[in-house]
């Protein structure tokens, strides 16, 4: 089939749509003003949609020719006629008559060559490029928002139900090849930047509201008395986010993040899948760093000191060799709480104590030990209220357990980062902004579909992920 035939069909449809709308609506294009320009823009888009639909329909109908039989995977399929189907494309919905073949020898399975050629499986109703566009957009928009957005700026305008169905189908399919897909995507990403001076990995948890039974969160009701504890059909659990970041140095020798990759999982008992996904991403990132060729690039695990993360780092053969550092912000947050427990909230003394030791943490290698001794000494020498005594004891315990992870002076001298900015940003952009809007609740299964897509998008790896996903589907 020649390209001229497709072009002829598209141009004919464009001209017919253009003239019909002009005539029916009485549009006069004899002056330039805001209204006329807006009408012309809408008219051209409408006509372009008709042209695209006509060109695609012509191409598909002309190329899906009937033969007495077809062979697929060593099976013989006999021609049984044609079957009409509507397919969602980037130009909107097109209508085609597909040739249909029947395998009488193996249970009567049907085969549609057109669907096979376009990568459309049974019950699919959209082309791969339309599905890819909708999945990419769904990483930022809920189906209702996406439906409204596409009405304003796209020729492809599926309903929110159609959008949700595509998310569910392809999301489920991506999850079925989760490990191999991630391995291929991270393997095929670009090497670490040549200016890489450190590999920094981090992980964090974010509360997500799930549609499952659990205890109600928040302050307990004091009245009426003897009311049984409330349980509902929703509960909060921790989704996990992990990052692997490459750091270089700016002109003044300070650490500077170059780029990051992310992985994210919905809540799961013991976070088993997240841990394996995170270790896979980190292992591949290490390989990318080795390709830079610079010897002895530091590998750092930056955390908030959570016990689960500490336990995981101690157990993981991948993370065990890493240099461990407590995020500077979390350290100063606990320092602030300690100062308030000692001298009261927002007092001159508490502010002075906090500012003094905050600066020392960066300029004095012995500051973590000094803070610990200072807190213990103050606690033993001063009488405090029961609450302030309890708060101070909590902070003394924190600094006792984490002082060896506060090597900020050493890291700054080496031009290494001391803050876990990438993972904090990832927790916000990947999970909170998309999964924690007002009124939202999720099932773990369907929430994971969105998280997987969003993590690839935020990592700048969506195009590679989609390409590898299509190849894996062909191999299935």
C-alpha positions in Angstrom: 0.0 0.0 0.0 1.4 3.4 -1.0 1.8 6.3 1.4 -0.1 8.5 -1.1 -3.3 6.5 -0.5 -3.1 7.1 3.2 -2.3 10.8 2.7 -5.2 11.1 0.2 -7.6 9.6 2.8 -6.3 11.8 5.5 -6.4 15.0 3.5 -9.9 14.2 2.2 -11.2 13.7 5.7 -9.5 16.9 6.8 -11.0 19.0 4.0 -14.5 17.5 4.5 -14.5 18.0 8.3 -13.1 21.6 7.9 -15.7 22.7 5.4 -18.6 20.9 7.1 -17.9 22.6 10.5 -17.5 26.0 8.8 -20.8 25.6 7.0 -22.8 24.2 9.9 -21.5 26.7 12.4 -21.4 29.7 10.1 -17.8 30.4 10.9 -16.4 33.3 8.8 -12.6 33.5 8.7 -12.5 37.1 7.3 -11.1 38.9 10.3 -8.6 38.6 13.1 -9.9 38.7 16.6 -9.8 36.6 19.7 -13.0 34.7 19.0 -12.1 33.9 15.4 -8.7 32.7 16.3 -10.1 30.4 19.0 -12.7 29.1 16.6 -10.0 28.4 14.0 -7.8 26.6 16.4 -10.6 24.3 17.5 -11.6 23.8 13.9 -8.1 22.8 12.9 -7.8 20.4 15.8 -11.1 18.8 15.0 -10.2 18.4 11.3 -6.7 17.1 12.2 -8.4 14.4 14.4 -10.6 13.3 11.4 -7.5 13.2 9.2 -5.6 11.1 11.7 -8.5 8.7 12.2 -9.0 8.3 8.4 -5.3 7.7 7.8 -5.0 5.1 10.5 -8.3 3.3 9.4 -7.1 3.3 5.8 -3.7 1.9 6.7 -5.1 -0.9 8.9 -8.0 -1.9 6.7 -5.8 -2.1 3.6 -3.0 -4.1 5.3 -5.1 -6.6 7.2 -5.8 -8.8 4.2 -7.5 -12.2 4.4 -5.8 -15.5 3.5 -7.3 -19.0 3.8 -5.0 -19.8 6.8 -2.4 -18.4 9.0 0.4 -20.1 11.0 1.4 -18.8 14.4 3.7 -20.6 16.9 3.4 -23.8 14.7 -0.3 -23.7 14.9 -2.7 -23.5 11.9 -5.5 -21.0 12.1 -8.3 -21.0 9.5 -10.0 -17.9 8.2 -13.4 -17.4 9.8 -14.5 -13.9 8.6 -14.1 -10.4 9.9 -14.9 -8.8 13.3 -15.4 -5.1 13.9 -13.5 -3.4 16.7 -13.1 0.1 18.1 -9.5 0.9 19.1 -8.4 4.0 21.1 -5.4 5.8 19.5 -3.7 9.1 20.0 -6.2 10.5 17.4 -9.2 9.2 19.3 -11.2 6.1 18.6 -10.9 4.4 15.2 -13.1 1.6 13.8 -11.6 -1.3 11.9 -12.7 -4.7 10.5 -10.2 -7.3 11.6 -9.7 -10.6 9.9 -10.4 -13.4 12.3 -8.9 -16.9 12.3 -9.8 -20.0 14.3 -7.7 -22.9 15.6 -10.0 -25.9 15.5 -7.4 -28.4 16.7 -6.5 -26.7 20.0 -9.7 -25.7 21.8 -11.0 -23.2 19.3 -8.6 -20.3 20.0 -9.1 -17.2 18.0 -6.3 -15.2 16.3 -6.5 -11.7 15.1 -3.4 -10.8 13.0 -4.1 -7.0 13.3 -4.2 -7.2 17.1 -1.0 -9.3 17.2 0.8 -6.8 14.9 -0.3 -3.8 17.1 0.6 -5.5 20.4 -3.0 -5.5 21.5 -3.9 -8.5 23.7 -7.3 -10.0 24.4 -9.6 -7.4 26.0 -7.2 -4.5 25.2 -8.9 -1.6 23.6 -6.1 0.9 23.1 -2.9 1.0 21.1 0.5 0.8 22.8 1.2 4.5 22.2 -2.1 5.6 23.6 -1.6 3.4 26.7 1.9 4.7 27.2 0.6 8.3 27.1 -2.1 7.5 29.6 0.2 5.6 32.0 2.8 8.4 31.9 0.1 11.0 32.7 -1.4 8.9 35.4 1.8 9.2 37.4 0.8 12.8 38.1 -3.0 12.9 37.7 -5.9 10.8 39.0 -8.2 9.4 36.3 -10.8 12.1 36.8 -8.2 14.9 36.5 -6.7 13.2 33.5 -10.0 12.9 31.7 -10.7 16.6 32.1 -7.1 17.5 31.1 -7.3 15.5 27.9 -10.6 17.1 26.9 -8.8 20.4 26.9 -5.5 19.6 25.1 -5.6 16.2 23.4 -7.3 14.4 20.5 -7.4 11.3 22.5 -10.2 11.6 25.1 -10.9 8.4 26.9 -13.3 8.2 29.9 -12.0 8.0 33.4 -13.2 4.4 33.5 -11.1 3.6 30.4 -8.1 5.3 31.9 -8.5 3.3 35.2 -8.8 0.1 33.2 -5.6 0.7 31.4 -3.8 1.5 34.6 -5.0 -1.7 36.2 -4.2 -3.9 33.2 -0.8 -2.6 32.4 0.0 -2.0 36.0 -0.8 -5.6 36.8 1.3 -6.8 33.9 4.3 -4.7 34.9 4.0 -6.1 38.4 4.1 -9.6 37.1 7.5 -8.9 35.5 8.7 -6.5 38.3 12.1 -8.0 39.0 13.2 -8.6 35.4 11.8 -5.2 34.3 13.7 -3.3 37.0 16.9 -5.3 36.2 16.7 -4.4 32.6 15.8 -0.7 33.2 18.6 0.0 35.7 21.1 -2.0 33.6 20.4 0.0 30.5 20.5 3.4 32.1 23.4 5.7 31.4 26.6 5.3 33.3 27.2 7.4 36.4 28.4 11.0 35.6 32.1 11.3 35.1 32.4 13.8 37.9 30.9 11.4 40.4 32.7 11.6 43.8 30.3 9.6 45.9 27.4 7.2 45.7 24.8 8.0 48.4 21.9 5.7 49.0 18.9 6.3 51.3 15.5 4.9 52.2 12.5 6.2 54.0 8.9 5.4 54.9 5.7 7.4 54.2 2.3 6.7 55.8 -0.3 5.8 53.2 -4.0 5.3 53.9 -5.0 1.7 53.0 -8.5 0.3 52.5 -8.2 -2.3 55.2 -9.2 -2.8 58.8 -7.1 -1.0 61.4 -7.2 1.2 64.4 -8.3 4.7 64.1 -5.4 7.2 64.3 -5.3 10.4 66.3 -6.0 11.6 69.8 -8.2 9.3 71.8 -11.6 10.5 72.8 -11.9 11.2 76.5 -15.7 11.2 76.6 -17.9 9.3 76.9 -16.0 7.0 79.3 -15.7 3.3 78.8 -16.2 3.6 75.0 -14.6 0.6 73.2 -11.6 1.4 71.0 -12.7 2.3 67.5 -11.7 0.2 64.5 -12.5 1.1 60.9 -12.1 -0.1 57.4 -9.0 2.0 56.7 -5.6 2.2 58.4 -2.2 3.9 57.8 0.9 1.9 56.9 4.3 2.7 55.7 5.1 2.8 52.0 8.8 2.6 51.4 11.0 4.8 49.0 14.6 4.2 48.2 17.1 6.4 46.3 20.6 6.0 44.8 22.2 9.3 44.1 25.5 10.3 42.4 27.3 13.2 44.0 30.0 15.5 42.7 31.5 18.7 44.0 30.8 22.3 43.1 33.5 25.0 42.4 33.9 25.5 46.1 34.4 21.8 46.9 31.0 21.3 48.4 28.9 18.3 47.7 26.5 18.6 44.8 23.9 16.0 43.7 24.2 15.1 40.1 21.3 12.7 39.5 19.2 10.1 41.3 17.2 6.9 40.7 14.3 5.8 42.8 12.3 2.7 43.7 9.1 2.6 45.8 6.8 -0.1 47.2 3.4 0.0 48.9 3.2 -1.3 52.5 4.1 -4.9 53.0 5.0 -7.0 56.1 8.7 -6.7 56.7 9.0 -4.8 53.4 10.4 -7.9 51.7 9.8 -6.8 48.1 11.1 -3.3 48.7 14.3 -4.6 50.3 15.1 -6.8 47.3 14.2 -4.0 44.8 16.4 -1.5 46.8 19.4 -3.9 46.9 19.0 -4.5 43.2 19.0 -0.8 42.4 22.0 -0.1 44.7 24.0 -3.0 43.2 23.5 -1.7 39.7 24.4 1.8 40.9 27.6 0.5 42.3 28.4 -1.1 38.9 27.7 2.3 37.2 30.1 4.0 39.6 32.8 1.5 38.9 32.5 2.3 35.2 33.6 5.9 35.9 37.1 4.6 36.6 37.8 6.8 39.6 39.3 4.7 42.5 37.9 4.6 46.0 34.7 6.5 45.4 32.9 6.4 48.8 29.7 4.5 49.2 27.4 6.1 51.8 24.1 5.1 53.5 22.4 8.2 54.7 19.4 7.5 57.0 17.2 9.0 59.7 18.3 6.4 62.2 15.1 4.4 62.2 15.6 1.0 63.9 14.2 -0.9 60.9 16.7 0.8 58.5 19.5 0.1 60.9 18.5 -3.6 61.1 18.2 -3.8 57.3 21.7 -2.2 56.8 23.2 -4.6 59.3 21.7 -7.7 57.7 22.1 -6.7 54.0 25.3 -8.0 52.4 25.0 -5.1 49.9 24.7 -2.3 52.5 26.9 -3.7 55.2 30.2 -2.3 53.7 28.7 1.2 53.3 29.8 4.1 55.4 26.8 5.0 57.6 25.7 8.6 58.4 22.7 10.0 60.3 21.0 12.7 58.3 22.1 16.1 59.7 18.6 17.5 59.8 17.4 14.6 62.0 20.4 15.1 64.3 19.6 18.8 64.7 15.9 18.1 65.2 16.8 15.9 68.2 19.3 18.5 69.4 16.5 21.1 69.3 14.2 18.8 71.4 17.0 18.3 73.9 17.6 22.0 74.2 13.9 22.6 74.8 13.8 19.8 77.4 16.7 21.5 79.2 15.8 25.2 79.0 12.2 25.3 77.9 10.7 26.0 74.5 11.9 29.1 72.5 13.9 30.5 75.3 17.2 32.4 74.8 19.1 29.7 76.6 17.6 26.8 74.5 18.3 28.8 71.3 21.9 29.5 72.4 22.5 25.9 73.3 21.0 24.7 70.0 23.0 27.1 67.8 26.3 26.5 69.6 26.2 22.7 69.2 24.6 22.8 65.8 27.7 24.6 64.5 30.0 22.4 66.5 28.6 19.3 64.8 30.0 20.5 61.5 33.2 22.0 62.8 34.3 19.8 65.7 34.8 16.0 65.3 34.2 15.5 69.0 30.9 17.4 69.1 28.6 14.2 69.1 30.4 12.9 72.2 30.4 16.4 73.7 26.6 16.7 73.3 26.0 13.3 74.9 28.2 14.3 77.9 26.5 17.7 78.2 23.0 16.2 78.2 23.9 13.6 80.8 25.6 16.1 83.0 22.7 18.5 82.8 20.2 15.7 83.6 22.2 14.7 86.8 22.7 18.3 88.1 19.2 19.8 87.5 15.7 19.1 88.8 13.2 19.0 85.9 9.5 18.4 85.6 8.5 14.9 85.0 7.7 15.6 81.3 10.9 17.5 80.6 12.9 14.8 82.5 11.4 12.1 80.3 12.0 14.1 77.1 15.6 14.7 78.0 16.1 11.1 78.8 14.8 10.2 75.3 17.3 12.5 73.6 20.2 11.3 75.8 19.3 7.8 74.6 19.2 9.0 71.0 22.6 10.6 71.1 24.1 7.7 72.9 22.9 5.2 70.2 23.7 7.4 67.2 26.7 9.5 68.1 29.0 7.2 66.0 26.8 8.0 63.0 27.3 11.8 63.3 30.6 12.2 61.5 29.7 15.5 59.9 33.1 17.2 60.4 34.8 14.3 58.6 32.3 14.2 55.7 32.4 17.9 55.2 36.2 17.8 55.1 36.0 15.2 52.4 33.4 17.1 50.4 30.7 14.6 51.0 27.0 15.2 51.7 25.6 15.2 55.2 21.9 15.6 54.4 19.4 13.0 52.9 17.7 15.6 50.6 17.1 13.2 47.7 15.1 10.7 49.8 13.2 13.3 51.6 12.3 14.9 48.2 11.4 11.4 46.8 9.1 10.6 49.8 7.3 13.9 49.0 7.2 13.8 45.2 6.8 10.1 44.6 4.4 9.2 47.4 2.9 12.1 49.3 2.0 14.3 46.3 0.3 11.5 44.4 -0.9 9.0 47.0 -1.8 11.2 50.0 -4.3 13.7 48.8 -7.3 14.5 50.8 -9.8 11.7 50.9 -7.5 9.2 49.1 -7.2 5.6 50.2 -5.6 2.7 48.4 -5.4 -1.1 48.0 -1.8 -2.2 48.1 -2.2 -3.9 44.7 -3.6 -0.9 42.7 -1.5 1.6 44.7 1.6 -0.2 43.6 0.7 0.2 39.9 0.8 4.0 40.3 3.9 3.9 42.5 5.9 1.8 40.0 5.1 4.2 37.1 5.8 7.3 39.2 9.2 6.0 40.5 10.3 5.4 36.9 9.0 8.8 35.8 10.8 10.6 38.7 14.0 8.7 37.9 13.9 9.9 34.3 13.7 6.3 33.2 10.1 6.0 32.0 11.0 5.7 28.2 13.4 2.9 29.0 10.9 1.2 31.3 8.2 1.3 28.7 10.5 -0.1 26.0 11.7 -2.9 28.2 8.1 -3.6 29.2 7.0 -4.0 25.6 9.9 -6.4 24.9 9.0 -8.5 27.9 5.4 -8.7 26.8 6.5 -10.0 23.4 8.6 -12.7 25.0 5.8 -13.8 27.3 
